[in-house]
Amino acid sequence: MNKELEHKFISEFQEHQKIIHKVCRIYTNNQEAHNDLFQEITIQLWKAYPKFRGDSKLSTWMYRIGLNTAITLYRKSKRTIKTQDFDTVLHRIKSTDYDNTEEEQLKLMYKAIHQLSDIDKGLIFLYLEDKNYKEISETLGISEVNARVKMNRIKTRLKTILNP
Amino acid sequence: MDELDLLKKDWKKQDASYPELSYNEIYKLIHKKSSSIVKWIFIICIVELLFWSGLNLLVPEKYLEIYDKFNLRTFLYVTQVIHYSIVFIFIYLFYKNYKAISVTETTNLLMQKIIKTRKTVNYYVYYNIALYVLLSVIVNFIMFSNPETMIEALNPNNKINVSGAKFLNIMLIAQIIALVVIIGLLWIYYRIIYGILLKRLNRNYKELETLEF
């Protein structure tokens, strides 16, 4: 592949790389696994890039490939299967931003998200990214109605975890 | 505040905390090798296609001489020609399905296409097993119908000192054991392939499918 294309890809990717970090954040729970998935998604994006026509937004295209890689293509290596303490993932949240109960709630919610199925993780991820049901259904390849039904189920599930 | 709003708020807040990879770091990443399941499936499928189509070539010419005695050579030759044409069709279908896999499809379609590609090769293996079983049944039937010729061909001058009837029994039992062992090994192999490689994919695909019906 030519250098010019490579340069263009890296520059554009650099600008939008947060999307991929966020996908990894939902699907992995330790740094090593995060990096591993990040690498695989980046490779998949680069492989698909020559065919990217620009008829959709680059970010939309990245969401799709990111999720497809996380749900379908990615093979968890042995070392990433081991479970990790979820608390470590939340170290960034400063206690001044939230009171104790809120912090506790968030911790529980992230923990619950990590226990969801791959598909449900994808749905909640797109919800957190403010995607509408049309986009969600187009990314996952399910009908809008089903996306809505499934999302409501996940929301209820998360809420019951917090208010048993 | 609603719990989910709280989560959303926190999610947005985290935006600032993700690491920013430099140009060079990204450059290095895109030159690494993918370890996606599509790649693994591709490799395994190619190995299987080669293995089954190459199996015939592993049989030494000397062993084929026995078929001359039963006038089976032409029969086997014709089956081979048909067999390799079918192999060719399978390879074409596999290639076509493999090429259709695109990471930019919807998740549902992507999974469908991967499963379709894998299935092509599964059918190929089933076809091979069926063919081998069928051929052994035919060949055995012909051979056992001419027991004298068979004993003479397989145990010339009674090298292994057994009676004709006993020899035929041993032959039959040995073949049945071999068949059971081969099928057992195949079964274990496929449990491993599906267990390791495709369990997650199948589970996710089923989840989307049950949603749509």
Interface residues (C-beta under 8 A of the other chain):
Chain A: E6 F9 I10 S11 F13 Q14 Q17 K18 H21 K22 R25 F38 Q39 E40 T42 I43 Q44 W46 K47 A48 K51 F52 W61 R64 I65 L67 N68 T69 I71 T72 L73 Y74 R75 S77 R92 I93 D97 Y98 E102 Q105 L106 M109 S117 D118 I119 G122 L128 E138 T139 L140 G141 I142 S143 N146 K150 K155 L158 K159 L162
Chain B: E3 L4 L6 L7 K8 D10 W11 K13 Q14 D15 S17 Y18 P19 E20 L21 S22 Y23 I26 Y27 L29 I30 K32 K33 S34 S35 S36 I37 V38 W40 S102 V103 T104 E105 T106 T107 N108 L109 L110 M111 I114 L197 R200 L201 R203 N204 E207 L208 L211 E212
